[in-house]
Amino acid sequence: MAALTRISRPSSIPFSNITKCLYFSTTSAAQPETTNNSYLPNINFSRKDPKDRNVQWVFLGVPGVGKGTYASRLSTLLGVPHIATGDLVREELASSGPISQQLAEIVNQGKLVSDEIIFNLLSKRLIAGEAKGESGFILDGFPRTVKQAEILEGVTDIDLVVNLKLREDVLVEKCLGRRICSQCGKNYNVASINVKGENGNPGMSMAPLLPPAQCMSKLITRADDTEEVVKERLRIYNDKSQPVEDFYRSRGKLLEFDLPGGIPASWPRLLEALNLDDYEEKRSAAA
Ligand SMILES: Nc1ncnc2c1ncn2[C@@H]1O[C@H](COP(=O)(O)OP(=O)(O)O)[C@@H](O)[C@H]1O
């Protein structure tokens, strides 16, 4: 695991005004093969000193690795919003707005939505958060291309990028086990992973992440979590998103984290890697 020289600790100083974004009209929902800057949004984030704001982190990792689970736990711990662009896309789909039909076709094929639409959805989400006094963020599922990372870098500072990794043989199984509660919208996983150790490699077991009893009968599977689409999403990740890891590695911001197993094994190790292992205790002592 690569050691990071400085991990930005959460600040108690709230900040507002994190973003001011202008909207732009959408032309095509699919990510064009070649990109140019002509359609890019005009985004004015205010670039604040890290001590005057809360953490601005990014979670990277292949579909199914558990970005959502760990990003959401950390956001609760640090008191920052967890913003998942996949959730924003699904909300837009569910709203049956003008672009939802176009979006459904792209997402259900496992393809990427255009930068234009993603920035539009993200801008709206950040503005709504700002109005509620939100401070900092943990981004999940964004940036997904080097172009998105460059645009983000042009408008605000990212303190740390956590790259979650999990052995490939369990990824598809985990994706196929994902479920969402159609009522409360929370994510669960019914897959029970038990891989035996082989050729000197350790085994791995991951218990299912089951919902409370009231959600059990309301679980639904994402339309893009079929085996074929999951494999296409993994292929697109390797093609388009792996270069994003290099982008942040070259800036000394990437923290590689190999998940050793399920949540009970991984969560304490992740907190340790982030220098947050005593944070929960200190926070409750200060409360
Ligand atoms: N940053 C992004 N850029 C382009 N498309 C995105 C982005 N984030 C989400 N999407 C779209 O939403 C879908 C679901 O995203 P997500 O829930 O993050 O899936 P994953 O399981 O791959 O992490 C993606 O397959 C893609 O079509």
The ligand as an ORCA input file, in Angstrom:
! r2SCAN-3c Opt
* xyz 0 1
  N     -18.602     10.309    -13.919
  C     -19.387      9.673    -14.814
  N     -19.189      9.845    -16.146
  C     -19.965      9.232    -17.070
  N     -20.974      8.390    -16.754
  C     -21.228      8.170    -15.428
  C     -20.448      8.811    -14.395
  N     -20.925      8.409    -13.188
  C     -21.946      7.567    -13.445
  N     -22.132      7.421    -14.793
  C     -23.155      6.577    -15.462
  O     -23.977      5.961    -14.463
  C     -23.810      4.520    -14.483
  C     -23.872      3.979    -13.068
  O     -22.800      4.541    -12.320
  P     -22.326      3.911    -10.930
  O     -23.485      3.714    -10.035
  O     -21.207      4.773    -10.447
  O     -21.834      2.495    -11.362
  P     -20.648      1.553    -10.895
  O     -21.362      0.361    -10.432
  O     -19.938      1.377    -12.178
  O     -19.825      2.201     -9.833
  C     -22.487      4.306    -15.202
  O     -22.401      3.015    -15.805
  C     -22.532      5.431    -16.240
  O     -23.405      5.121    -17.317
*
